[in-house]
């Protein structure tokens, strides 16, 4: 299935737009979405395990199943200079 993913921060810079379409299989998880994103945009590899992911406007576990019509967002991890 094709899902639309909203991207923020430097991920938007990588993609050159604020939303992308990713092709994933039915029953895949948010981890699979992150993996598909990193495959297309390898510069995001260093963030892979810390990427902030939401499903339907709620933070979700990487193990959450993605369904057709879900709104997925990817944001870079928040870091502090402290």
Phi and psi in degrees as GROMACS dihedral restraints (atoms count N, CA, C in turn):
[ dihedral_restraints ]
;  ai    aj    ak    al  type     phi  dphi    fc
    3     4     5     6     1   -97.6    20    10
    4     5     6     7     1   127.5    20    10
    6     7     8     9     1  -118.5    20    10
    7     8     9    10     1   149.5    20    10
    9    10    11    12     1   -96.7    20    10
   10    11    12    13     1   131.0    20    10
   12    13    14    15     1  -120.7    20    10
   13    14    15    16     1   125.7    20    10
   15    16    17    18     1   -84.9    20    10
   16    17    18    19     1   134.2    20    10
   18    19    20    21     1  -122.4    20    10
   19    20    21    22     1   145.4    20    10
   21    22    23    24     1  -129.4    20    10
   22    23    24    25     1   165.9    20    10
   24    25    26    27     1    60.6    20    10
   25    26    27    28     1  -138.4    20    10
   27    28    29    30     1   -67.3    20    10
   28    29    30    31     1   -19.6    20    10
   30    31    32    33     1   -67.2    20    10
   31    32    33    34     1   -34.9    20    10
   33    34    35    36     1   -64.6    20    10
   34    35    36    37     1   -39.1    20    10
   36    37    38    39     1   -64.1    20    10
   37    38    39    40     1   -43.4    20    10
   39    40    41    42     1   -58.5    20    10
   40    41    42    43     1   -45.4    20    10
   42    43    44    45     1   -80.5    20    10
   43    44    45    46     1   -23.9    20    10
   45    46    47    48     1    76.4    20    10
   46    47    48    49     1    11.9    20    10
   48    49    50    51     1  -161.5    20    10
   49    50    51    52     1   168.9    20    10
   51    52    53    54     1   -94.9    20    10
   52    53    54    55     1    -1.8    20    10
   54    55    56    57     1  -148.1    20    10
   55    56    57    58     1   146.9    20    10
   57    58    59    60     1  -133.5    20    10
   58    59    60    61     1   160.9    20    10
   60    61    62    63     1  -108.0    20    10
   61    62    63    64     1   133.8    20    10
   63    64    65    66     1  -123.8    20    10
   64    65    66    67     1   142.0    20    10
   66    67    68    69     1   -97.5    20    10
   67    68    69    70     1   113.4    20    10
   69    70    71    72     1  -129.8    20    10
   70    71    72    73     1   162.6    20    10
   72    73    74    75     1   -84.9    20    10
   73    74    75    76     1   152.2    20    10
   75    76    77    78     1   -60.1    20    10
   76    77    78    79     1   136.4    20    10
   78    79    80    81     1    90.5    20    10
   79    80    81    82     1    -1.8    20    10
   81    82    83    84     1   -71.6    20    10
   82    83    84    85     1   162.4    20    10
   84    85    86    87     1  -104.8    20    10
   85    86    87    88     1   174.4    20    10
   87    88    89    90     1   -62.4    20    10
   88    89    90    91     1   -30.5    20    10
   90    91    92    93     1   -59.9    20    10
   91    92    93    94     1   -39.5    20    10
   93    94    95    96     1   -66.4    20    10
   94    95    96    97     1   -35.4    20    10
   96    97    98    99     1   -64.0    20    10
   97    98    99   100     1   -46.8    20    10
   99   100   101   102     1   -60.1    20    10
  100   101   102   103     1   -44.6    20    10
  102   103   104   105     1   -60.8    20    10
  103   104   105   106     1   -42.2    20    10
  105   106   107   108     1   -65.1    20    10
  106   107   108   109     1   -39.5    20    10
  108   109   110   111     1   -63.3    20    10
  109   110   111   112     1   -46.3    20    10
  111   112   113   114     1   -65.3    20    10
  112   113   114   115     1   -33.4    20    10
  114   115   116   117     1   -63.7    20    10
  115   116   117   118     1   -40.0    20    10
  117   118   119   120     1   -79.0    20    10
  118   119   120   121     1   -35.7    20    10
  120   121   122   123     1  -124.5    20    10
  121   122   123   124     1    78.4    20    10
  123   124   125   126     1   -59.4    20    10
  124   125   126   127     1   -19.2    20    10
  126   127   128   129     1   -63.2    20    10
  127   128   129   130     1   -19.0    20    10
  129   130   131   132     1   -85.2    20    10
  130   131   132   133     1    -1.4    20    10
  132   133   134   135     1   -53.8    20    10
  133   134   135   136     1   -41.2    20    10
  135   136   137   138     1   -65.0    20    10
  136   137   138   139     1   -21.5    20    10
  138   139   140   141     1   -93.8    20    10
  139   140   141   142     1    -4.3    20    10
  141   142   143   144     1   -47.4    20    10
  142   143   144   145     1   -44.4    20    10
  144   145   146   147     1   -86.4    20    10
  145   146   147   148     1    -8.3    20    10
  147   148   149   150     1  -119.2    20    10
  148   149   150   151     1     3.3    20    10
  150   151   152   153     1   -58.9    20    10
  151   152   153   154     1   138.5    20    10
  153   154   155   156     1   -88.2    20    10
  154   155   156   157     1   122.6    20    10
  156   157   158   159     1  -124.6    20    10
  157   158   159   160     1   133.9    20    10
  159   160   161   162     1  -121.5    20    10
  160   161   162   163     1   151.9    20    10
  162   163   164   165     1  -128.2    20    10
  163   164   165   166     1   118.5    20    10
  165   166   167   168     1    54.5    20    10
  166   167   168   169     1    45.8    20    10
  168   169   170   171     1    68.7    20    10
  169   170   171   172     1    18.9    20    10
  171   172   173   174     1  -129.5    20    10
  172   173   174   175     1   137.6    20    10
  174   175   176   177     1   -60.3    20    10
  175   176   177   178     1   139.9    20    10
  177   178   179   180     1  -139.0    20    10
  178   179   180   181     1   156.9    20    10
  180   181   182   183     1   -69.3    20    10
  181   182   183   184     1   149.8    20    10
  183   184   185   186     1   -61.0    20    10
  184   185   186   187     1   -18.0    20    10
  186   187   188   189     1   -87.1    20    10
  187   188   189   190     1    -3.0    20    10
  189   190   191   192     1   -66.6    20    10
  190   191   192   193     1   135.3    20    10
  192   193   194   195     1   -75.7    20    10
  193   194   195   196     1   138.5    20    10
  195   196   197   198     1   -97.7    20    10
  196   197   198   199     1   131.7    20    10
  198   199   200   201     1  -115.3    20    10
  199   200   201   202     1   156.7    20    10
  201   202   203   204     1   -56.4    20    10
  202   203   204   205     1   131.5    20    10
  204   205   206   207     1    94.1    20    10
  205   206   207   208     1    -9.0    20    10
  207   208   209   210     1   -65.0    20    10
  208   209   210   211     1   144.1    20    10
  210   211   212   213     1   -96.3    20    10
  211   212   213   214     1   116.6    20    10
  213   214   215   216     1  -112.2    20    10
  214   215   216   217     1   136.8    20    10
  216   217   218   219     1  -126.9    20    10
  217   218   219   220     1   146.5    20    10
  219   220   221   222     1  -125.1    20    10
  220   221   222   223     1   129.0    20    10
  222   223   224   225     1  -131.6    20    10
  223   224   225   226     1   147.9    20    10
  225   226   227   228     1   -63.4    20    10
  226   227   228   229     1   156.9    20    10
  228   229   230   231     1   -64.5    20    10
  229   230   231   232     1   149.2    20    10
  231   232   233   234     1   -84.9    20    10
  232   233   234   235     1   129.5    20    10
  234   235   236   237     1  -125.4    20    10
  235   236   237   238     1   156.8    20    10
  237   238   239   240     1  -119.0    20    10
  238   239   240   241     1   149.3    20    10
  240   241   242   243     1   -90.1    20    10
  241   242   243   244     1     2.3    20    10
